[in-house]
């Protein structure tokens, strides 16, 4: 198996270094740990970091393995890991009962706000015109609709149509002020992306709103337990989406 065909995964030490942003690890290595946490295929990593020579990336991956931060995935397991669901948080009976009441609210408005989580976070302290919203949505029509509605609400818009494109956007432009995230993506699962973001030291407080057609209480409960600040179901109106974004960002006053 050639270097570009290899797949890596984080070890326990690598998970801890990635989640805690261990500054003892060089920034380029931390960037690689970030990518491997979401997608460990070497070819994908090279595609996301085209300005680095292939032999340099191969050397860095080898060094990370020597440090015990990543490990090569055996060929026999490759079919089991890409894509794979995140099983770190299970929705229990209490959360499901809470989600049932949420489902009633969704039937009326199509949206839910995680008020306790939002209350504890400080807003971005800037007007909508200076606030960047990154929309991750694979359906072209839904992406265009969300782009239009977020733009009409006065926000700056960035877009991505897959987890791969989301990772590229984060690498190129850094985190947005709010992430508007679909759940069903062609190369990953929005719930898993949310869970991984919440385990990362500098991204665990990034405002994230799920925008999805999934409206079952179990799905709503899962999104809330994993750390979504808001949950908006499709179809939705411009006013509902804008209201949730403003409330999550504390720009509703």
C-alpha positions, 0 to 999 in steps of 0.5 A: 500500500503506497503512502497516499493510500494509507489511512491513519487514526489518532491514538489515545495520546493523539486524541488528548493532544488534539483535544487539548491543543498541546502547544508542545506539539508544533503547529503543523503537527497539530494541524495534521492531528486536526485533519486525522481526527476527522479524516485519516486518509493520507490522500485526503490530507494531501489534497487539503494541504496542497502547498506542502510537498508529498514527501514532507507530509509523509515524513511528518505522518511517520514522525507522528506515528513514531511519537505515538500520536497516530497509528496506521489503520490495518487494511482489514479495518479500512472498510469499517472506519470511513465513514463511521458514526460517533458513539461517544454520547448516547441519548438516554431516557431523560434526554428522550423525554425532554426531546419529546417536549421539544418535538411539540415546539418544533411542530409549531416553529421548526426550531429549538434553542439550547437556552442553558448553553447559550446563556453561558456563552459570551456573544461575538460583540460585533454587528451582523454585517461583520459576523461570518456564518459558515453553511455546510450543506450538500444539496445545491438548492438547500445551500442556495436557499440557506445562503440567500436567507442568511445573507438577507438577515445581514450576515457574511456567508461562507459555504461548504458542500461536504465535510471535506470542504468544511475542513478546507474552509477551516484550514483556509479561513479559520473558524466562523462566528457560527457554524450552520451544519447539515446532518446528512452529508455525502462524506460524513455525519453532522452529528459526528462533526458536532461531537468532535468539535465539542471535544476540541479545546478551542472549538468547544464553544463555537456556536453551532446550529444544526439545520436538518430534515431530521425532526424525530425526537431521538434525532433532536435529543441527540443533537442537543446532547452532543452540544448543538446551540440550536436545531432548525428543521427543514422546511424553515422560514427566513425569520425563524432561521434569522431569529435562532442565529441572532439568539445564539449569537446574542444579537437579539437585543 
